[in-house]
Amino acid sequence: PFKMKKIEAIIRTSHFYEVKEALHKIGIDFFTFEDVKGVGNQKTEKKVYRGTEYDLGSIARTKITLVATNDNLDAIVESIMTSARTGEIGDGKIFVSNIDQAYRIRSGEKDSSAL
């Protein structure tokens, strides 16, 4: 069985600090994040401003990526879901995938020791 999981969460940017704090409370202090845009189930709307059409259907979101051991996977997913949820369309998604190996570049540590 796989020892590690990669968790990618695409959340509302407005909930980033709530998610960050929830992860901190369960001991997750290292992850990467980036601003992303996407389209979803929301109705696409277009506006024309000064002769140029703008698509308002693309939604600004934040993507959080982290790798964890199977031991704390459920706690991480629950923390993200609880802190990012509004109950409205557009709350986001969480994807979990298997990680075969991980290495710490500085020391050469491998797998869960590299986390």
C-alpha positions, -999 to 999 in steps of 0.1 A, spaced: 0 0 0 10 36 -6 25 54 24 18 90 12 -9 110 -4 -9 142 -24 -38 165 -15 -48 192 -38 -76 215 -27 -91 242 -49 -110 266 -26 -125 300 -26 -97 326 -22 -118 343 4 -115 312 27 -77 307 24 -69 321 58 -96 299 75 -82 268 58 -46 278 67 -56 282 103 -75 249 104 -45 231 90 -22 248 115 -44 236 144 -38 199 133 -1 205 129 2 211 92 24 241 88 40 235 54 21 235 21 22 253 -12 -5 275 -26 -11 294 -58 -38 316 -73 -57 298 -100 -87 304 -123 -113 279 -135 -148 274 -147 -174 255 -129 -211 248 -126 -220 285 -122 -238 302 -151 -213 319 -173 -219 357 -177 -203 381 -201 -201 418 -199 -191 444 -225 -169 473 -213 -157 499 -237 -163 476 -267 -145 446 -252 -163 415 -240 -152 401 -207 -160 365 -196 -171 366 -159 -174 328 -159 -138 323 -149 -135 322 -111 -105 332 -90 -96 304 -66 -66 293 -45 -51 258 -50 -34 243 -19 -11 214 -24 5 192 3 18 157 8 10 138 39 12 103 53 -19 81 53 -21 86 91 -32 122 89 -50 121 56 -86 120 71 -78 149 95 -64 171 67 -93 165 44 -119 171 72 -101 203 82 -101 217 46 -138 207 40 -150 222 73 -131 255 70 -137 260 32 -174 251 31 -201 277 27 -228 254 13 -230 273 -19 -220 262 -54 -183 270 -59 -169 259 -26 -143 239 -44 -129 204 -47 -103 182 -30 -83 157 -49 -62 129 -33 -36 109 -52 -10 84 -44 27 94 -40 52 66 -47 83 84 -34 94 117 -20 129 131 -14 143 160 6 168 177 -17 190 191 11 196 158 30 186 131 6 160 118 31 134 96 15 96 91 17 79 100 50 113 112 65 114 137 36 81 153 47 
